[in-house]
Amino acid sequence: MSRFFHGSDSSSESSEEEELYSGDEEEEKSEEESEEESDEEDDEDDEDESESDEAGAKGGASRFMKDVSDEDSTDEEDKATVVKSAKDKRLEELEGTVRLIENAEKINDWAVISSEYDKLNRQVPKLIVDAKVPKLYVKTIADLETIMSETIEKQKVTPKKMNAINTRGLNAIRQKIRRNNKDYEKDIAAYREDKESFMREEIIEELAPAPKKPRRTALDLGEAVAGADEDGFTMVGAGGKALQYTPESILKHLRTIVESRGRKNTDRLEQIRVMERLLDVAATDYQKIRVLLTLVSTRFDLTSGTGSQMSQEQWKLAEQELSTLLVTLENNPDMIIVEGAEEWEDDEKQPQAKPGEKLKIPGSIVSFAERLDDELTRSLQHIDPHTAEYIERLTDEGALYTNTVRSLLYAERLKRDLQLESSQDGVNRVVMRRLEHVYFKPSQVVTILEDNTWKAIPENLNSEITPRGQGADITTLVQTLCTYLFKHSEGILRARAMLCQVYFLALHDQYYRARDMMLMSHLQDTIGNFDVNTQILYNRTLVQVGLCAFRAGLVYEAQHSLQEICGSGRQKELLAQGMQIQRYSQVTPEQERLERQRQLPFHMHINLELLECVYLTCSMLLEIPLLAQTGSSPDIKKRVISKTYRRMLEYHERQIFTGPPENTRDHVMQASKALAAGEWRKAADFINAIKIWDLMAQAAKIKAMLAEQIQEEGLRTYLFTYAPFYDTLAISTLASMFDLTERRVAAVVSKMISHEELAAALDQVNSAIIFRKGVELSRLQSLALTLSDKASGLIESNERTLEQRTQGTANAFERQGAQRGGRGGQRGGRQQGRGGAQGGARRGQGFTGGALGGAIKA
């Protein structure tokens, strides 16, 4: 470039550089001092300077460039005259910071996120106008809080931990967000409620004041006014043509929507709005059915991911549309929805059914009912059960149950039509869903649910499986549903139906029927071959049978039923009521996700504290007499009923100081200690002081039953402990000691004698117990017998080890004259020795156990 142009160009360049530098310096000063007024004045000065510089630049360079074409000059002018206000610069900086935060989120770099978050908070105050916070900022902090919570949850379960820098950044962000987001709670709530509309409002606010040049469109003004909606907007398709929704074009629009399902960047909410429009203009029932089928499916597509749940608003809309679909099908018996029907290809006209046939539409009502049920369950899994929101969400179960029953009526109607040859599987699936909503609830609740359901169903509709009037007797209803599945299903459905019926019977205190059904099903032998959800149902049923036995006063049966679940220490996982994260467990994120999906909603839970209390109480009533029996008779082989209880008891006995009981476990342990010492009243007081009994029906009756059981087990413990010190003992004395009738004491003692637990005789004439002496071994004799048993066991294990090590060399230890060594030779020698035959000496003995065996034989 010549020196002639040097001055003008350098002046323009220097002015632009001054503008940029001055703007940067002023922004840095404003960030440090936070003075908005000085910033505005500086910005105005910058704008004035930039305008004068640009004018000078035009006057300098353009005077000597007359030969350049107008287009080139206008392009250069456009490039040179781009002026950004301070607000635009700050918005760009804000967007840049947000972009950095999003990139750091992708790579899980919390140190960068923490520093950029501080920078973001410094930038925001300058962009707040009329107390309105930029919506981009609200979106960023809301999404950041969500990602932070997910990261913290993952860190709790993943074996791979963050490095120290990332951990510090995450903790810092956690504290900052907790303090900062309180100021924007309303904006964050509005954003999370409907993200798209929240951000769309911002776009409208920004673009509304900016004047736009009118563009030529193919849309006529009259058509625009006629086709505009309530907000004054018109749906415009490709080429600027207005979209017209008419009854004739419904099938075309539906085909377009169906073909776009599953593609990326598909706006499903927009498709739902289009289908709602189509539903309004639908003229025939066939069109309504087709639109409703596609509309419900698209609503379900909104939550195609396994980790997300359907929003309550979308769920209710889907439920209402399914109900409308069922009503439409009930009013049009000539149209049916079946799986595997042929698609109608011609979008120009509506299909017509042949005479004597029904119009088949592809789809599945049963699948819709199942998906609604699954979405409600998933929603309840993610809601805090201790809030009013959970109760409010649970009220939707009534509408869901009504739709399930109506779906069953529709499936029955298809099954009755022999021409359709519909499969039995659809009816079985709906019956199973209905049963799963009923089996775990008390009969009073189910009665109300059934009454409300049949009131919502028209009088002309009835069920062959469960007629309208059968809802009064819930036991009959459950038995009818289960019997139907026994007859018409097999495999998993039949097993689940049987478990549901056993659970229902146990819940309503029919222990013997529940026990007999459980034993006859033989599910305990094959449950390992079923899926995880069926195994969870089996565990729940087993626990409920145990609780039913306890309420009936059958302590041994209750402890035996609860032993498998409660003795494992993993009640939460086995009942799908929570997850216990083990310290060194190697659970993959996929396994953890599947485990969380299997969790039951809170209203289906069994109280784990009550379960533990029942199990420990039953174990106490069985273990304390057993410990007394083995303590007084060492010759009896030691038997353990509950290892969990024994461990707790040993730990409690090792405590130097035991204060007053604080929880359920402490109450049971101190009651066990008192019962072992013969203080049955104290033990009964400890047990009855447990507050968890008040959660059970007929709590007073259960406490009286427990007091009676403690009296009897206290009597048995006393007899086991002090029998060696008595010759005779009057029954009246025992009756007064344990506050029992003489008849009851005599019954308990007779039972102990008949089971050979007590070496005594009952003198009914004198009402006394006569203890037999001389039968029991002394302490020394018992120890000698124990030593001999252990020595013989040691010899056997020694010989077994020798045989394992000498496999293939069986004759290695054979002596002269012996046919074979090892255990065979020893046994042969022993038998001949016992028989007195002389052949044993000739044949030899083989291996006899070494020095220890010889010493024992001697």
Phi, psi and omega in degrees: 000140182285162180293341184293324181268357188295320185294313184293318182293318181294325179294318180294317180296318181294323179295320179294319178296319178299321180298313181294314181296317181297320178298318180295316181296320182293322180293323177296318178296320182293327177293324181283317187264342180054048178246108186285328184294315179298325178297316182297318179297315180298322180296320179296319177299319180298316182296318179298316181296319181295322179296315180295320179297318180295321178297318178296323180295319179294316182294329182281306188277321188288338180296328185254016181233046183289335185281348181287145182293159182295325183295317180296320181294320179293323178297317180294322179297318181297320181291323186278336187260021175284111182244128180250132177285170180296325180294318179295320178297318180293322177297319178297319178297319179298315179297320178298319178295318179298321179296320178296320179295318180294320177296320179293327177296324182294327181257007175062041181260092186280342176293315177295319180300319181297315181291318180291330178295320176297318178297321179298318180291334176284332182279331189294317184305330181286342183259000179279119180238127180054043177063020178257123181275139176303133185289336174296323178293316179299315179300317184295313183289328178292314178294324180295321178296320178296313181295323179297316180297318179296320180295319180296319179295320179295323181295335180289331187249339184279140178287337181269117184264163177286163172282173188295322183294313179297321180297317178297318178297319180295317179295322178295316178298321181299316180289320181293317181295321180299322179281319189285319188288347177297330182284342184237033185297319182294315180297319180294319178297318179296322179294316182289334180292316177209097189293318187292314180293326179297314180284332180292324178300324180295319180297319180295319181296323182285323187271341184297314182289337186284122179288141180240146177285136179294136180249152179283131178228162178279001183270124178283153183296320180295319178294322181298316180294320181290325184267001182288151178268192185297328182277357180089013180251155179235136177289122183241132179265200180292140180083006178080012180271140180288139178280123180255124179259106179235160178303329181288333184263006184298313183295326178294314179299319180296319180297319179299318181292317181295321180291334180273356179294136179089349179279158178285155176059033176267125181274096184289326178297322177294320176298321179295319178296321178296316181291329174296322174298315181297324179294325179292325184265359180297132185260332183243163178292327178298316179296319178299317182296316180297317180295317182295320179300314181289324182294314180295320179297319181292324176297321177292331179292341179298334181239055181288336180288151182285335184271349184259159177236160183283137178292154183298322180296313180295323179297316180294322177296318178296321179295317178295320180292323175295320177297317177298320179297317179295320178297318178298318179291325178293326180279347181233080182294345180282346178249130181227150177252118181226154176282141177086006177288157182283143177286143175274118189273331186276113181273354184276331183224162182271140180291150179240137180282145177287154179300132180082359179240168180248148181281118183264130179242130182290136180161183181209110177291322182297319179295322177297316180297319179293319181293321176300317179297315181296320181293322177295317178298317180295323178294318180294331178294329186265356181262140177295119185291347183264020180242164178291337179298323179295316179297318180296319180292329181291337178294341178290348181294330179298312178295321179296318180295322177298315178295326178296317179294319179294324175296324177296318178299319180293318178296324176295320180298317177295325181290328180291332181282107185291335181293330184285330182054045180289151185283155179285341186299321181298315179296317181298319181295320180290319178299321180294320178297318179295319179295323181291341175275351190246324198295331187263004184257150174297154186297329180296319180293319181294325179299314179296317180298317179294318180299314180296325181293312183289336174291327181280348181263136180304153184295331184284353179260135179213162183250140175280328182287309180233093181302165188301320185278357185282348182293347180291321180256103187289325179300318177294321180299312181296318180295323179295314180298317181292319179298321178299317179289327176300322185280321193251000180231175179207167177072231188295316183299319180294318179296317180295322178298317180294319179295321178297319180292319178297317179300315181296317179295318180294323180296330181257028169063033173254074191294313188292323176294317180296317181296316181296319178295321181295318182287322181289336181288336183057026180291335180297340180272331188243004185295335179293343180271353183271173180287170187294320182297323177291324176296322176297317178298322177297316178298318179297319180294318180298318179294319181293325176295319178298317178295323178296318177298322179295317179297332178276359179086012180265089188291314183297314180296322179295314180295323180294322180288323184274348187300317186295323183274308185286333180285346182278338184076011181234047183298321183299311182292318184293332179260003180057045180242018179153174181234131176256109182281115178280154185294315184248026180286142179253072180259124180285157177303326178294316178296320179295320179296317178296322179296320179292326179293333182275355182296141180275148173299158189297326184289352177261000185289151169260134184297112184289327178293318176297320180298315179295321180297316179296317182296314181293323179295315178296319178297322178297315183293339179262324187281322184297312175298326180293319178296320178295322180292315180289332178290325181273341181231089183294341182287342178284132180296132184292132182234138181244126178271313182227109178293325180298313179295319180298319180298315179296320181294318178296319179296320181292323180288335179282347181291133180288316181233129178241117179277188179295148183295140181247326182233185183299316183297319180296319179300315182291321181295317179289327174295322178297318180297318179292321180293322178295331179274001179088004181268078187290328179295318179295319178297318180295322179296318179298316182292316182289343179282350178290125186281347184292339180297335182292344178282346181270152176292142180056059183296322181296320180295322180292320178296321177295321178296319180295320179298320179293318179297320180295323178299312183293316180291329174296321177297314179297318179298319180297316181294320179296322186284318190249008179300320181297344184262002181244148166262311176223156181211126183286140178293326180297326178295314178296322180296320179288327181292321186249011174056043177240160175286154180298325179297319180291321177297316179297323179294316180296316181294318179300319179296320179294321180292317182294330178273007179059031175272338184228125179274086183202174176227150182258116177270100184284338180290312182265001181053058181218162177251127179253118182271135180275132179252157177091338179284319181285142180280155176284174181296320181294318179296321179297318179293323179296317178297320179297318179296318180295320178298317181292322179294317179295324176295323178294320179297315181299314180294325178296315180293322180296319178296320180296318179298320180296323183280340183250026177295134183089347176232056186296334183264011184295328183254014183284131179263176183295126178091349181269136180288322179202154183262196177074208186292328182296313180297321181296314182294320179298317179298320181295314184297319180292324178297319180293321182286347180083006181286151181271351182293337181297323181290325180291322185281340181087169187254336187071207183279131187238018177098006176075202184295323181294320178296319178296321180295319181292320179297321180294000000 
